[in-house]
């Protein structure tokens, strides 16, 4: 059984994709590592046509993006066209804005908005994809969590998940088990790792150096037929250099495939 395609979530390298020349150089460095699949997030103001040309130059495919909810609600037509240009059929949201958190009522407002976006995207052969943090697992009134509501009350045909295994683990969940609850609704999975210092403070680390049960998650993703796994690290890079952490994490991901 073949496993998921491995790639890099470019949010990790966001400081190096703000201009077209930097985007070109960053993809060149990733290409030299053997990377062929990326997620675009936090990119600078680079026209979609230019992004496409640079991606094609380096043999890169975009499996999903992260874009602001405001654009999905108010600039959807142009956003859809941009994704068609770069050849990406999955539009992702990095997190629910604060006004949609904290109560079941607010979460259901978010669900209504997301389902509407998903229906529009479906008309163009695209899907809405939601990336979690840890707050989605905090109990709301009545005991249910935001994640419970997202799993039960969103449209499986149009609302997909980008499960971040580190944030789920940090929230006290077993991320491998979570993947089974999302069966058939995941195109892209995020791999991230962390440690807790003596004061109990969280610190991100390169893949395989922390607490997240990444090997279990990989086996679950393989069994479930999840197409993509993207490495992401928000901060705390080795030697302060996100490229060093990316190289270390890429090596770990290739070991999982071996």
C-alpha positions as CSV (number, residue, x, y, z in Angstrom):
1,X,0.0,0.0,0.0
2,X,1.5,3.3,-1.0
3,X,1.5,6.1,1.5
4,X,0.6,9.8,1.4
5,X,2.7,12.2,-0.7
6,X,5.0,14.2,1.5
7,X,5.5,17.9,1.2
8,X,6.1,21.3,2.9
9,X,3.6,23.8,4.2
10,X,5.2,27.1,3.1
11,X,3.9,28.9,6.1
12,X,7.0,27.4,7.7
13,X,9.1,29.5,5.3
14,X,6.8,32.4,5.0
15,X,9.5,35.0,5.4
16,X,11.1,33.7,2.3
17,X,8.1,33.7,-0.1
18,X,7.1,37.4,0.1
19,X,8.5,38.4,-3.4
20,X,8.7,36.5,-6.6
21,X,12.5,36.2,-6.6
22,X,12.4,34.9,-3.0
23,X,9.6,32.4,-3.9
24,X,11.7,31.2,-6.8
25,X,14.7,30.7,-4.6
26,X,12.8,29.0,-1.9
27,X,11.2,26.5,-4.3
28,X,14.7,25.9,-5.8
29,X,16.0,25.0,-2.4
30,X,13.1,22.7,-1.8
31,X,13.4,21.1,-5.2
32,X,17.0,20.3,-4.4
33,X,15.8,18.4,-1.3
34,X,13.4,16.3,-3.5
35,X,10.2,18.1,-2.5
36,X,7.5,18.1,-5.2
37,X,4.4,19.0,-3.2
38,X,3.7,22.2,-1.2
39,X,0.9,24.1,0.5
40,X,0.8,27.8,-0.1
41,X,0.1,30.0,2.9
42,X,1.1,33.5,4.0
43,X,2.6,34.2,0.6
44,X,3.3,37.8,-0.5
45,X,1.5,39.8,-3.1
46,X,2.6,37.7,-6.0
47,X,0.2,37.4,-9.0
48,X,-1.3,33.9,-9.4
49,X,0.2,33.7,-12.9
50,X,3.7,34.4,-11.6
51,X,3.1,31.8,-8.8
52,X,2.1,29.2,-11.4
53,X,5.1,29.9,-13.6
54,X,7.5,29.5,-10.6
55,X,5.8,26.4,-9.4
56,X,6.0,24.8,-12.9
57,X,9.6,25.8,-13.2
58,X,10.5,23.8,-10.1
59,X,8.0,20.9,-10.7
60,X,5.9,21.7,-7.7
61,X,2.2,20.9,-7.2
62,X,0.0,22.8,-4.7
63,X,-2.3,20.5,-2.7
64,X,-4.1,23.2,-0.7
65,X,-3.8,26.8,0.4
66,X,-4.7,28.8,3.5
67,X,-6.7,32.0,2.7
68,X,-8.6,34.5,4.8
69,X,-12.2,33.8,5.5
70,X,-13.0,37.4,4.5
71,X,-11.9,36.7,1.0
72,X,-13.9,33.5,0.8
73,X,-17.0,35.5,1.8
74,X,-16.4,38.7,-0.2
75,X,-14.0,37.9,-3.0
76,X,-14.8,34.3,-3.8
77,X,-14.9,34.6,-7.6
78,X,-11.4,36.0,-7.8
79,X,-10.1,33.6,-5.2
80,X,-11.5,30.7,-7.2
81,X,-9.9,31.9,-10.4
82,X,-6.5,32.3,-8.6
83,X,-6.7,28.7,-7.5
84,X,-7.6,27.5,-11.0
85,X,-4.5,29.3,-12.3
86,X,-2.2,27.6,-9.8
87,X,-3.9,24.2,-10.3
88,X,-5.2,23.8,-6.8
89,X,-8.7,22.5,-6.0
90,X,-8.6,22.8,-2.2
91,X,-9.0,26.2,-0.4
92,X,-8.1,26.1,3.3
93,X,-8.8,28.2,6.3
94,X,-6.1,28.3,8.9
95,X,-8.4,29.0,11.9
96,X,-11.9,30.2,12.7
97,X,-11.9,33.9,13.5
98,X,-12.5,34.8,17.2
99,X,-16.1,35.9,16.6
100,X,-17.0,32.3,15.7
101,X,-15.6,30.7,18.8
102,X,-16.6,30.2,22.5
103,X,-20.2,29.0,22.2
104,X,-22.2,26.6,20.3
105,X,-24.2,29.5,18.8
106,X,-21.1,31.1,17.4
107,X,-19.8,27.8,16.1
108,X,-23.0,27.2,14.3
109,X,-22.7,30.7,12.7
110,X,-19.3,29.6,11.4
111,X,-20.7,26.3,10.2
112,X,-23.4,28.1,8.2
113,X,-20.9,30.4,6.6
114,X,-18.5,27.5,5.8
115,X,-21.2,25.4,4.4
116,X,-22.2,28.2,2.1
117,X,-18.6,28.7,1.0
118,X,-18.3,25.0,0.4
119,X,-21.4,24.9,-1.8
120,X,-20.0,27.7,-4.0
121,X,-16.6,26.0,-4.3
122,X,-18.3,22.7,-5.2
123,X,-19.7,24.3,-8.3
124,X,-16.1,24.8,-9.5
125,X,-14.9,21.3,-8.4
126,X,-13.2,22.7,-5.3
127,X,-13.6,22.1,-1.5
128,X,-13.4,24.1,1.7
129,X,-10.8,22.8,4.1
130,X,-10.5,23.6,7.8
131,X,-7.3,23.5,9.8
132,X,-7.6,23.0,13.5
133,X,-5.6,24.3,16.5
134,X,-6.3,23.3,20.1
135,X,-9.3,25.5,21.0
136,X,-11.6,23.3,18.8
137,X,-11.3,20.6,21.5
138,X,-12.3,22.7,24.5
139,X,-15.8,21.9,25.9
140,X,-18.6,24.4,25.1
141,X,-21.8,24.7,27.0
142,X,-23.4,21.3,27.3
143,X,-20.0,19.5,27.0
144,X,-19.7,19.2,23.2
145,X,-16.6,20.8,21.6
146,X,-16.3,22.8,18.5
147,X,-14.7,19.8,16.8
148,X,-17.8,17.7,17.7
149,X,-20.0,20.2,16.0
150,X,-17.8,20.5,13.0
151,X,-17.8,16.8,12.5
152,X,-21.5,16.4,13.0
153,X,-23.0,19.5,11.4
154,X,-20.9,20.3,8.4
155,X,-21.5,18.9,4.9
156,X,-19.0,16.0,4.3
157,X,-19.2,16.7,0.5
158,X,-18.0,20.3,0.8
159,X,-16.4,20.7,4.2
160,X,-13.1,18.9,4.6
161,X,-10.5,18.9,7.3
162,X,-6.8,19.7,7.5
163,X,-6.1,17.9,10.8
164,X,-3.0,19.3,12.6
165,X,-1.8,16.3,14.6
166,X,0.3,18.4,17.0
167,X,-2.5,20.7,18.1
168,X,-4.8,17.8,18.6
169,X,-2.2,16.0,20.7
170,X,-1.5,19.2,22.7
171,X,-5.2,19.4,23.4
172,X,-5.2,15.9,24.9
173,X,-6.5,14.0,21.9
174,X,-5.1,11.0,20.2
175,X,-4.6,12.5,16.7
176,X,-4.4,9.1,15.1
177,X,-7.9,8.3,16.4
178,X,-9.1,11.7,15.2
179,X,-8.1,10.8,11.7
180,X,-10.5,7.9,11.7
181,X,-13.3,10.2,12.8
182,X,-12.6,12.3,9.8
183,X,-12.5,9.3,7.4
184,X,-13.1,10.4,3.8
185,X,-12.9,14.1,4.7
186,X,-9.1,14.7,4.6
187,X,-7.0,15.5,1.6
188,X,-4.1,17.1,3.5
189,X,-2.7,16.3,6.9
190,X,-0.4,18.5,8.9
191,X,2.6,17.0,10.7
192,X,4.0,19.2,13.5
193,X,5.9,18.4,16.7
194,X,6.4,20.0,20.1
195,X,8.0,19.6,23.5
196,X,7.1,21.0,27.0
197,X,9.9,22.5,29.0
198,X,10.3,22.2,32.7
199,X,7.9,25.1,33.2
200,X,5.3,23.3,31.1
201,X,5.7,25.8,28.2
202,X,5.2,24.6,24.7
203,X,8.0,24.8,22.1
204,X,7.8,23.6,18.5
205,X,10.6,21.2,17.4
206,X,11.6,19.4,14.2
207,X,9.5,16.4,13.4
208,X,10.4,13.3,15.4
209,X,12.0,15.2,18.3
210,X,8.9,15.8,20.3
211,X,5.8,14.4,21.9
212,X,3.4,13.9,19.0
213,X,2.8,10.3,18.0
214,X,3.7,10.9,14.4
215,X,4.4,7.3,13.5
216,X,0.9,6.2,14.6
217,X,-0.5,9.1,12.6
218,X,1.4,8.1,9.5
219,X,0.2,4.5,9.7
220,X,-3.4,5.8,10.2
221,X,-3.1,8.1,7.2
222,X,-1.7,5.3,5.1
223,X,-4.5,3.0,6.0
224,X,-7.1,5.7,5.4
225,X,-5.7,6.7,2.1
226,X,-5.1,10.3,3.0
227,X,-3.3,11.7,-0.1
228,X,-0.9,14.3,1.4
229,X,1.1,15.0,4.6
230,X,2.6,18.5,4.9
231,X,5.3,19.5,7.4
232,X,4.5,22.7,9.2
233,X,6.4,24.5,12.0
234,X,5.2,27.9,13.2
235,X,8.3,29.0,15.1
236,X,11.2,27.9,17.3
237,X,13.3,26.7,14.4
238,X,16.6,25.0,14.9
239,X,19.3,27.6,15.2
240,X,16.6,30.1,14.3
241,X,16.6,29.0,10.7
242,X,13.4,27.5,9.3
243,X,15.4,25.9,6.4
244,X,17.4,23.9,9.0
245,X,14.2,22.6,10.6
246,X,12.7,21.9,7.2
247,X,15.6,19.8,6.2
248,X,15.6,17.9,9.5
249,X,11.8,17.3,9.3
250,X,12.0,16.3,5.7
251,X,14.6,13.7,6.6
252,X,12.2,12.3,9.2
253,X,9.3,12.2,6.8
254,X,11.4,10.2,4.2
255,X,12.3,7.8,7.0
256,X,8.6,7.2,7.6
257,X,8.2,6.3,3.9
258,X,11.2,3.8,4.0
